Structure formats: C-alpha cells, structure tokens
Amino acid sequence: MILAVAAVLYSASAFAQTEKPPMVGDKPLVQVKPKGTKEAAAKPAAAAKGKPQSVAVRLQACLDIDDGTKDRLNCYDAVIPPAPKPKPAKAKGYADCRFFKEEDERLACFNGFAESIPKLPKN
C-alpha cells in the first residue's frame, strides 16, 4: 500500500516538472491570474481603487521608500520625468525639481516638497 502511494506521488511530481503546459483535450490549459499583480508591484501606491491619484499623493507615496536611495529618485522621476536645464534657479514648485541635472539635488528638491505637502485623508 505504501509503495503504491509513493509511486503515485513520484509520478505526480514528475508530471508537474514537464516543460509542456497541461492540456485539456488538444488545447493548453489556461491559467487566469488576478488583476493588478504586475502593475501593483511595478508602480508603488498606484491607483489601487482604479481612479487616478493626484501628483501630491504619488509624491508622498515615494516617501515610503528609503531616503537617499536611487529607488526613491526613480519613484519621483516616474511621477515627474526629469528634463535637465544647464543652470536651473531655485525650484519654486515640485515641477521645477525635474530641471536639476544632478541626482542628489533632484532628490533633495523632491524630498523638500513631498514632505511639506499636508497628509491627505485616506478614503
């Protein structure tokens, strides 16, 4: 009896390791994945409820990433793409941060504005 169970389990594990997808009749079995698995991982704090979020909310979401890291700067750059100018003046608003060519200056600029935005209530 134990030998029969071991043979069934071994054959099931061997079947699971085949390179061909499982077939139903002559068609491959289709596996449906839940919506938003890749998008949620790629875009932190993206519109989880389906409605677009404001720039302020997306900038504040970047504050959850470790400070001073390339990941946080990439998050800011995803919200507002960089467009460096030769010698930008002091930034008057968060949109002006994209004009800084140096990554450290751009990160400090975004941090200053994102931290000064009042926290919005979560609905």
MIMARMI-323866 format. One line per 10 residues: number of its first residue (from 1); for each residue x, z, y of N, C-alpha, C. Coordinates in Angstrom, 1 decimal, decimal comma. Atoms other than C-alpha are relative to their C-alpha. Example, Ala and Ser with C-alpha at 12.3 -4.5 7.8 and 13.67 -1.06 7.14 Angstrom:
MIMARMI-323866
1) 0,9:0,0:-1,2:12,3:7,8:-4,5:0,9:0,0:1,2; -0,9:0,0:-1,1:13,7:7,1:-1,1:-0,8:0,8:1,1
***
This chain:
MIMARMI-323866
1) 0,8:0,0:-1,2:0,0:0,0:0,0:0,9:0,0:1,3; -0,9:0,0:-1,1:2,8:0,9:2,4:0,8:-1,3:0,2; -0,8:1,2:0,0:4,7:-2,2:1,5:-0,9:-1,1:0,6; 0,9:1,0:-0,5:1,6:-4,3:2,3:-0,2:0,1:1,6; 0,1:-0,2:-1,5:1,2:-2,7:5,8:1,2:-0,4:0,7; -1,3:0,4:-0,6:4,9:-3,2:6,5:0,1:-1,5:0,1; 0,0:1,5:0,0:4,6:-6,9:5,6:-0,9:-0,5:1,1; 0,9:0,4:-1,1:1,6:-7,3:7,9:0,6:0,2:1,4; -0,6:-0,3:-1,3:3,3:-5,6:10,8:1,2:-0,9:0,3; -1,2:0,9:-0,2:6,5:-7,6:10,3:-0,4:-1,4:0,3
11) 0,4:1,4:-0,3:4,7:-10,9:10,2:-0,7:-0,1:1,4; 0,6:0,0:-1,3:2,7:-9,9:13,3:1,0:0,0:1,1; -1,0:0,0:-1,0:5,8:-9,2:15,2:0,8:-1,3:0,0; -0,6:1,3:0,1:7,4:-12,4:14,0:-0,8:-1,1:0,7; 1,0:0,9:-0,7:4,3:-14,3:15,2:0,0:0,1:1,5; 0,0:-0,2:-1,5:4,5:-12,7:18,6:1,2:-0,5:0,7; -1,2:0,5:-0,6:8,0:-13,9:19,1:0,2:-1,5:-0,1; -0,1:1,5:0,0:7,3:-17,6:18,6:0,0:-0,5:1,4; -0,1:0,6:-1,3:8,1:-19,9:21,5:-1,3:-0,8:0,4; 1,2:0,7:-0,3:4,8:-21,8:21,2:-1,1:1,0:0,5
21) 1,1:-0,9:-0,4:1,8:-20,4:23,0:-1,1:0,1:-1,1; 1,0:-0,1:1,0:-1,0:-19,1:20,9:-1,1:-1,1:0,2; 0,9:1,2:0,0:-3,5:-21,9:20,0:-1,4:0,5:-0,4; 1,4:-0,1:0,4:-7,3:-21,9:19,9:-0,5:-1,4:-0,4; 0,3:1,4:0,4:-8,2:-24,9:17,8:1,3:-0,8:0,3; -1,1:0,8:-0,4:-6,0:-27,6:19,2:0,4:0,1:1,5; -0,3:-0,2:-1,4:-5,8:-26,2:22,7:0,7:1,4:0,2; -0,7:-1,2:-0,2:-3,4:-23,5:24,0:-0,9:1,1:0,6; 0,8:-1,1:-0,5:-4,9:-20,1:24,7:0,5:0,3:1,5; -0,3:-0,2:-1,4:-5,1:-19,5:28,5:-0,2:1,5:0,3
31) 0,1:-1,4:-0,4:-4,4:-16,0:29,8:-0,2:0,1:1,5; 0,4:-0,1:-1,4:-6,0:-15,1:33,1:0,6:1,3:0,5; -0,7:-1,2:-0,6:-4,0:-12,8:35,4:-0,9:0,4:1,2; 0,8:-0,5:-1,1:-5,7:-10,6:38,0:0,5:-0,6:1,4; -0,3:0,6:-1,3:-5,8:-12,0:41,6:1,0:0,9:0,8; -0,8:-0,7:-1,0:-3,1:-11,0:44,1:1,2:0,7:-0,6; -1,1:-0,7:0,5:-0,4:-9,8:41,7:1,3:-0,5:0,6; -1,2:0,5:-0,6:2,3:-12,1:43,0:0,0:0,2:1,6; 0,1:-0,1:-1,4:1,1:-12,1:46,6:0,2:1,4:0,5; -0,2:-1,4:-0,5:0,9:-8,3:46,9:1,4:0,4:-0,1
41) -1,4:-0,4:0,1:4,5:-7,9:45,7:0,8:-0,8:1,0; -0,8:0,8:-0,9:5,8:-10,7:47,9:-0,2:0,4:1,5; 0,3:-0,4:-1,4:4,1:-9,5:51,1:-0,5:1,4:0,1; 0,4:-1,4:0,0:4,1:-5,8:51,6:-1,0:0,2:1,1; 1,1:-0,3:-1,0:1,0:-4,5:53,4:-0,7:-1,2:0,4; 0,8:1,2:-0,4:-0,6:-8,0:53,4:-1,4:0,4:-0,1; 1,5:-0,2:-0,1:-4,3:-8,3:53,8:-0,5:0,3:-1,4; 0,4:-0,4:1,4:-5,3:-6,3:50,7:-1,6:-0,2:-0,1; 1,4:0,1:0,1:-9,0:-6,5:51,6:-0,5:-1,4:0,2; 0,4:1,3:-0,2:-9,0:-10,2:52,3:-0,1:-0,4:1,4
51) 0,1:0,3:-1,4:-9,3:-10,0:56,0:1,4:0,0:0,7; -1,3:0,0:-0,6:-6,3:-10,9:58,2:0,3:1,3:0,8; -0,3:-1,2:-0,7:-4,4:-8,0:59,7:0,8:-0,4:1,3; -0,6:0,2:-1,3:-3,1:-7,7:63,3:1,5:0,0:-0,2; -1,5:-0,1:0,0:0,6:-8,1:64,2:0,4:1,4:0,0; -0,4:-1,4:0,0:0,7:-4,4:65,0:0,0:0,6:-1,3; 0,1:-0,6:1,3:-0,4:-3,4:61,6:1,1:-0,5:-0,9; -1,0:0,6:0,8:2,0:-5,8:59,9:1,4:0,6:0,4; -1,3:-0,6:-0,5:4,9:-4,5:62,1:0,1:1,5:-0,5; 0,0:-1,4:0,5:4,0:-0,9:61,2:0,2:0,1:-1,5
61) -0,3:-0,1:1,5:4,0:-1,7:57,5:1,4:-0,2:-0,3; -1,4:0,1:0,2:7,6:-2,7:57,9:0,8:1,3:0,1; -0,6:-1,3:-0,2:8,4:0,9:58,9:0,1:0,7:-1,3; -0,1:-0,7:1,4:7,8:1,9:55,2:1,3:-0,4:-0,7; -1,3:0,5:0,7:11,0:0,0:54,2:1,1:0,8:0,7; -1,1:-0,8:-0,5:14,3:1,9:54,6:0,6:-0,6:1,3; -0,5:0,4:-1,3:15,6:1,9:58,1:1,4:-0,6:-0,1; -1,4:0,5:0,0:18,7:-0,2:58,9:0,3:-1,0:-1,1; -0,3:0,9:1,1:18,3:-2,5:55,9:-0,4:-1,4:0,3; 0,4:1,4:-0,2:18,1:-6,2:55,6:-1,4:-0,3:-0,4
71) 1,4:0,2:0,4:14,8:-5,9:53,8:-1,0:0,3:1,1; 0,9:-0,3:-1,2:13,2:-4,3:56,9:0,0:-1,1:1,0; -0,2:1,1:-0,9:14,6:-7,0:59,1:-0,8:-1,3:-0,6; 0,8:1,1:0,7:13,2:-9,6:56,6:-1,5:0,1:0,2; 1,5:-0,2:-0,2:9,8:-8,0:56,9:-0,4:-0,3:1,4; 0,3:0,3:-1,4:9,9:-8,1:60,7:0,1:-1,6:0,2; -0,1:1,5:-0,2:11,1:-11,8:60,5:-1,1:-0,7:-0,6; 1,1:0,6:0,6:8,2:-12,6:58,2:-1,2:0,0:0,9; 1,1:-0,2:-1,0:5,8:-11,3:60,9:0,2:-0,9:1,2; -0,4:0,8:-1,2:7,6:-12,9:63,8:1,3:-0,7:-0,3
81) -1,2:0,7:0,3:10,1:-15,6:62,9:1,0:0,0:1,1; -1,0:0,0:-1,1:13,4:-15,5:64,8:0,2:-1,4:0,6; -0,2:1,3:-0,8:14,1:-18,1:67,5:1,1:0,4:1,0; -1,0:-0,5:-0,9:17,5:-17,0:69,0:0,3:-0,9:1,2; -0,4:0,7:-1,2:18,5:-17,9:72,5:1,4:0,4:0,3; -1,4:-0,3:-0,3:22,0:-17,9:73,9:0,3:1,4:0,5; -0,2:-1,3:-0,6:21,8:-14,8:76,1:-1,4:0,6:0,4; 1,3:-0,5:-0,4:18,4:-13,1:76,0:0,1:1,2:0,8; 0,1:-1,2:-0,8:17,4:-10,5:78,5:-0,6:1,1:-0,8; 0,7:-1,1:0,7:15,9:-7,1:77,6:-1,4:-0,4:-0,4
91) 1,3:0,4:0,5:12,8:-7,5:75,5:-1,1:0,7:0,7; 1,1:-0,6:-0,6:9,6:-6,9:77,3:-1,2:0,3:-0,9; 1,1:-0,2:1,0:7,4:-7,1:74,2:0,6:-0,2:-1,3; -0,5:0,2:1,4:7,7:-7,2:70,4:0,3:-1,5:-0,3; -0,3:1,4:0,3:7,6:-11,0:70,5:1,3:-0,5:0,5; -1,3:0,3:-0,6:10,8:-11,1:72,6:1,1:0,4:-0,9; -1,0:-0,4:0,9:12,7:-9,5:69,8:0,6:-1,1:-0,9; -0,4:1,1:0,9:12,9:-12,8:67,9:1,1:-0,8:0,7; -1,0:0,7:-0,7:15,2:-14,1:70,6:1,4:0,5:-0,1; -1,3:-0,6:0,2:18,1:-11,8:69,7:0,7:-0,6:-1,2
101) -0,7:0,7:1,1:20,7:-13,6:67,6:0,6:1,0:-1,0; -0,6:-1,0:0,9:22,4:-10,5:66,2:-1,1:0,7:-0,8; 1,0:-0,7:0,9:20,5:-8,9:63,2:-0,2:1,4:0,4; 0,1:-1,4:-0,3:21,3:-5,4:64,3:-0,8:0,2:1,3; 0,7:-0,1:-1,2:20,0:-6,0:67,8:-1,5:-0,3:-0,2; 1,3:0,4:0,3:16,9:-7,7:66,5:-0,8:1,2:-0,8; 0,6:-1,1:0,8:16,2:-4,8:64,0:-0,3:1,2:0,9; 0,2:-1,1:-0,9:16,7:-2,2:66,7:-1,2:-0,2:1,0; 1,1:0,4:-0,9:14,3:-4,1:69,0:-1,3:0,2:-0,6; 1,3:-0,1:0,7:11,6:-4,4:66,4:-0,3:1,5:-0,3
111) 0,3:-1,4:0,3:12,0:-0,7:65,4:-0,5:0,7:1,2; 0,4:-0,6:-1,2:11,6:0,4:69,0:-1,5:-0,3:0,3; 1,4:0,4:-0,2:8,3:-1,5:69,4:-0,9:0,5:-1,1; 0,9:-0,4:1,1:6,9:-0,8:65,9:-0,2:1,5:0,0; 0,2:-1,5:0,0:7,5:3,0:66,3:-0,8:0,5:1,2; 0,7:-0,4:-1,1:5,9:3,1:69,7:-1,5:-0,4:0,0; 1,4:0,4:0,2:2,6:1,5:68,5:-0,8:1,2:-0,5; 0,8:-1,2:0,5:-0,1:4,2:68,1:-0,5:-0,4:-1,4; 0,5:0,2:1,3:-1,2:4,6:64,5:-1,5:-0,3:0,0; 1,4:0,4:0,0:-4,5:2,8:63,8:-0,6:0,7:-1,2
121) 0,7:-0,7:1,2:-7,1:4,5:61,6:-0,2:-1,0:-1,1; 0,2:0,9:1,2:-7,4:3,0:58,1:-1,4:0,1:-0,4; 1,4:0,1:0,4:-10,8:1,8:57,3:-0,1:-0,6:-1,4
***
